Amino acid sequence: MTTDPRAAAPDATEPDATEPDAVTAAADRLLAAQATGVPCPPVRDLIGRTDVQAAYAVQQRVVRARTAGGGRVAGRKIGLTSPAVQAQLGVDRPDFGVLFADMQYPDGAAVPAGSILQPRAEAEIAFVLGADLADGDLTLEQVRAAVDHAVAAIEVCGSRIAGWDISFADTVADNASAGAYVLGTERRRLEGPDAFEPREAVMTMSVDGRQVSTGDGAACLGDPLLALQWLARQARDLGDPLRAGQVVLSGALGPMRAITPGSTVEAVVAPLGTVRFTLSGPTEGAQR
C-alpha cells in the first residue's frame, strides 16, 4: 500500500492540473455544491484522477473559503485507512482533510441531515492532542505521548460529488469527504496503568438497532497510531503541523454505511466506549 498521498504521479493523458484555472474551477464547483445542497459532477475532468498535488491544492482553496467565512479549524481527519473502505471506493491509499468546529457534535446529538450531502457513517477512534506534533522525528513513541486522550467517534462522511462517483483525486479535493463527527464521552489515556491500546480495539456499528459494520484497530493502517504518525508527518511537511487541542479522526475501523434522515447510529469501540447520534430530518436542520 502506498502511504504517501503525494507519491502518485499525474497521468500524462489527463488534464494539466497544474493550471491555476483548473484548480479554481474545481474548488468553485465543490463550493457551489455545498452552498446549494445539490451534488455536483466529479472534478477529475478538471484536475485528473491521479494528480494528488492538484487535488490538495483544490482542498486548500475550499478550506480557505470556509475559514474566510468564519470557519474555525478544529483538527484533521484521516480517510481511506481501512481496506474495506478502500475497496468500497476503489482506492489504495489514505488521504486527509480538515475538521471545522461546527462539524463536531456531542454524544447523543441530533445531527441535521441538511448539513451533509449523501451522508455515510463510519466508526473510528478520535485522538485529542495534548502537545504539538511539529518537531523532531515524530516517532511512534513521540506521537503516542502527544495524545492527551482517545474517545470513540462516528464520522458522518459527506460527498459533494453526485452519487459518490469519486476517484482518489475527487475525494481529496472534496476535503476528504468530511461532513460531521460525533465524539463519545469516555476518555482513555494511552499511557499509565489503565492505558488504552488503539490497535486492540474492537468495533461494532448499528443503524436503528441492526448491526451494519464490524472491525478492529488493526484495520486502520495496522494501528490507528500509525495513521496518526502518518498524518503528523504529512502535516508537518506541508507546513501546517498538528497542534495541541486539535481532534484527529484516525480512520474507519470497518466499512462505512449510507444513512437516511431519522436513522439512529450507534458504535461500540471496546474497550473505549459507546457513541451514538440521530440524523435529523431535512426540515429540522438547515446548513450551519
N, C-alpha and C positions, 0 to 999 in steps of 0.2 A: 504493500500500500504506500502510495506517495503521501508524505506527511507535510510537505511544504507547499502551500497553495500557490506560491509563485513559481513552482518548478515547471509547470506545463508551458510549452512554447506555443505562440499563436499559430494557427493553421493558415498557411500562406494563401489558401484558396478562399478564405473568409474575408469580410470587410476589414479595411485598415482601421483597427480600433484605436490606433494612436492619434487619430484625428480628433481634436477637441470638440468639433461639432457633433461627432458621433456620440461621445460621452455625454455631452449636454443634452442631446436629443433623447438618449436612453433615460437619463435622470428625469427629464421633464415628463416622459411617458409614465414612469412609475409614480411620480408625484401627483400627476393628474388622476391616476387610478385611485390613489389613496384619498385624494380630495373629493372625488365624485362618488366613491364607493362602487365603481364599475371596473372590474378587472380588465387589464389591457393585454394586447398580444405580447409574446416574448420579445426581449430586447436583443436577442442574438443576431437578428438581421442587421443591427447597428454595430454591435461590438464583437460579433463572432461567438462561437461556442466555447472556445478554449483560451481566449486572451484574458488571463487572470489579472494582469496588471490593469487592463482597461476596466474589467468588472469591478475591481476595488476602487478605481477612480470614480466610477458611477456611484458606488455606495457612499464614498466620501462626499460627493455632491448632494446626495439625498440627505445624509446626516447633517451637513452644513445648513441645508434649507430648514431642517427641523429645529436645529439649535437657534437659527436666526429667528424662528417663530416662537421662541421661548422654551423650547425643549431642554431639559437638563439630563445630561448623560449620567446614568446610574451604574453602568458596568458593561459587560460584554456577554455574548452568548457564543458557544462553540456548537457548530452544527455538523451533521453528517459524520458523526463519530461511530455510530452503530452500523455493523454490516447489514442489519435488517433494513435500516432506513436508507443506507446507500443503495441497496438492491431495489427498494421501493422507487427511488428517484433516478436510478441508473447512473450513479456517480461513484467515484472510487477514492475520494479524499475528503478530509474535513474542511470546513470553512469557518468564518467567524463574522459576527455582526455586532451592532451597538444596541445596548438596552437603555431606554429612557425611563425616567422616574414615573411617568404616567402609564407605563406598561405594567407596573407592579401592583398586585392585589394581595390582600391577606387571605389566610386560610378561611375557607367557607364563604368567600365573597361571591357575589353575582357579577360576572364579567359580561359587559354589554356586547352582544353579538354584532351590533352595528359598528364596533370599533375595529373588527378583524375581518378581513376578506377571506372567505373559503377556509374557515378555521379547522385545524387539526391539532390534537393533543398528544403530547408525549411526556413520559415521566423521567425525571432525572435528579441528579444531586446538584444543589447550588452551594457554592463556596462564597462566604463573605470574608473579604480580606482584612487582616489586621495590620498589614505592613505593605509598603510599596514593593513591587517586583520590577525594579528599574536598573539595578546594578549587579555586578558580579556575573558568575557563570550561569545563574538561575538553575542550579542543580535541583534534583528532585527533593533533596532534604531542605534546601532553601525555600522551595515552593511550598512544601508541607508546613514549614514553620511560619510562613506568611499568612496562612489561613487562620482566621480567628475562630470560625465555626462553620459547620456544614448543616444544611437543612434539606428536607425532602422538598421537591419542587415539581410543578407541572408547567411546562411551556405550552402556550397556545400559539402554535405557528400559524402564520397567515401569508398567503401569496397574493401579491398584486397582479400576478400573471394568470390569465384565464385558464381554468382547468388544470392548474399546477403543471402546465406544459413547460417544464424548465430543464435547461441544461445546467451544467455547473456554473457557467458564467451568469446565467439568468438569476439563479438564486443568490449568488454573491452580490450582484448588482442590487438586488432587492433586499439589501440589508440582512442577508442570510435567512430570509423569510420570517423575520421577527414579527411577533404580534403582541403578545402579553405573557405574563408569567405570574404564578401563584406560589407563595412560599409557605411552608409549614411552620409550626411554632416550636417544635422540639429542636433545640440546638445541641449539636455534639461537637466536641473538640477532637482534633486529630492527634493530640499528644496527651500523655498522662495515663493514670491507671485505668480509666474507662475510655480509652481512645477508640474512636470510630475508624475503621479501615474501609475506605470507599470501594476498593476492588472486590470486597467480600459482600457488598450489599446485594439484596435480592428484591426484585421489584415485581409487583402485580398492579395492573391498572384496570379499572372497570368503568363502564359507562352505563348509568341507570341500573347499577347492580349486576351487570353482566361483564364477566372478565373478557377483556379485548386485547390485552398486551401483557407479556411477561418478559423478564430479562434479568440481567445482573450487572454488577460493576465492571466485570471483565469485558462486557460488550462495548464499553466506552473506551476505545483505543487500548484495550487491555487493562486499563486502570484510569479512573477519572482524574487522578493526579497527573498522569502522563498527558492527558488532554489539557489540563491547566498549565503544565510546563510548556507544552507546545504553543499555547496561546500567549503565555508570558513572553516567550522569546520572539514570536511574531510581532506582538505589540511593541516591544522594546525596539526591535529592529526598524519598525516603521515610525519610530519617534513619538509614540503615544503609549507609554508603558502603563501597566495596571497599577492602580493606586489603592491605598488603604481606604476601607469603607465601601469599595465597589463590590457589586454582586457579579459572580461569574456562573452562568449556567453551563455545566460541564459537558452536556450532550446526552442524547437519549440512551436509556438502558434497554430499550426494546422498540418494536415498531410503533410509529405514530398512527393515530386513527382519526378519521373525519368525525366531526361532531356537529350537531344542529341545535338551534335555539331550543331551550328547555332541557337540554341534556345536563345531567349531573355527573361529573367526572371525579373519581377518587383514585389516588395512588397510594400504595403502601410500599415504602422503601425501607425494608427491615435491615438492621435494627434502628434505622434513622427516624422513622416516624411515618405519619399519615398526612396527606394533604388533599383537599377537595375544593371544588367550586361548581357553580351552576352557570351555564351560558344563558344569559337572559335573552328574552325575545327581542326582535329587531325594533319594536316600538318603545322598548323600555330603556335602551341605552344608545344614545347618539354618540358619534365620534367625539373623543375628548381632545 
